[in-house]
Amino acid sequence: MQSSEEKVVAVIMVGGPTKGTRFRPLSFNTLKPLFPLAGQPMVHHPISACKRIPNLAQIFLIGFYEERELSLYVSSVSNELKVPIRYLKEDKPHGSAGGLYYFRDVIMEDAPSHIFLLNCDVCCSFPLPDMLVEHKRYGGMGTVLVIKVSAESANQFGELVADPITNELLHYIEKPETFVSDLINCGVYVFTPDIFNAIQDVSTHREDRASLRRVSSFEALQSATRTQPMDFVRLDQDILSPLAGKKQLYTYETADFWEQIKTPGMSLKCSSLYLSRFRYTSPHLLASGDGTKSATILGDVYIHPSAKVHPTAKIGPNVSISANVRIGAGVRLTNCIILDDVEIKENAVIIHAIVGWKSFIGKWSRVQAEGDYNAKLGIAIIGESVTVEDEVVVINSIVLPNKTLNDSVQDEIIL
């Protein structure tokens, strides 16, 4: 029997429909957390990583989506992984730390000794068990997963300075205008329950400052429009920055891969990263074939069991094929995500692309991009229920849902 002191819970922030607008058109009809990367919903990767945490009691998903939109997935993944998973819907935005505090009573039901906090749109190897071991050794309130990046890209994230000997977090600043450090916040944390006191202190401090103000009613109104609500608490600016250098927060550096999944281009890159990781974590999910009885497979490829792929097709590397997809003779797929119910006819070629649900790619057609994951048109995107007619070429373009392409396009957004 496990003691109550040993229990750990995990919280995954999944956002909501007002978030993830940069993920369009892929998020028009599918929740961003459920978009498949390497054949599994985006949120499935951090959830399965949490499963490896010793003495895990429960996983909570916190977001703004309606419960009915996530209930089916939550139920199925909970049964699959045999771990209790609950979705908690916020009534309004509370901030990354405020959302945690809002559900503190539910989160603390099992009296956990430690609480993991993860963001759904982070792609990494999630070294959670090792992180927990180091966190206990540090003896602080919280430990932040960090990684070194190039000096040129660091200012897009929260930069931090850590003690090279003790790994204590000494200084933290969110997206600074000038370079501070090449060490950035990965958006993965482990805390003791003392985090709730720290969040409460932020709200209490705001209330105290508000009550000390001696201003006219007009000035008070102006001030209220400029400041955050009392219960809106950001983890980075309101918790990490003020507590840095006070021997409460520490860092755990990963040398593995890490990305943020903000755009369709990055989802394709992260799908390939997860596929490569399957070699070590889930090799049974990777397809194989030499072109005799099944298609020729090159590199890391996931094919859903219900998909039908012609033996003369050549697939890979970095390809994910979803349910009920039909792939014809001589088809060539490289670095792409093919979503549910897509049909790809004979001798079509798809490179650096995402093909949306129920779409049709005609014979001898070509969908291709340059493969720049950060550029707006760096990957080709075919929206849901799009028809690309025979011998049509789509280069560096985005096609919104329910369109039919009779003519070739290049460097265009087809509305």
Buried (B, 14 or more C-beta within 10 A) or exposed (E): EEEEEEBBBBBBBBBBBEBBEEBBBBBEEBBBBBBBBBBBBBBBBBBBBBBEBEBBBBBBBBBBBEEEBBEEBBEEBBEEBEBEBBBBBBEEBBBBBBBBBBBBEBBEEBEBBBBBBBBBBBBBBBBBEEBBEBBBEBEBBBBBBBBBBEEEEBBEBBBBBBEEEEBBBBBBBBEBEEEBBBBBBBBBBBBBBEBBEBBEBBBEEBEEEBEEEEEEEEEEEEEEEEEBBBBBBBBBBBBBBBBBBEBBBBBBBBEEBBBBBBBBBBBBBBBBBBBBBBEEEBEEBBBEBEEEEBBBBBBBBBBBEEBEBBEBBBBBBBBBBBBBBBBBEBBBBBBBBBBBBBBBBBBBBBBBBBBBBBBBBBBBBBBBBBBEBEEEBBBBBBBBBBBBBBEBBBBBBBBBBEBEBEEBBEEEEBE
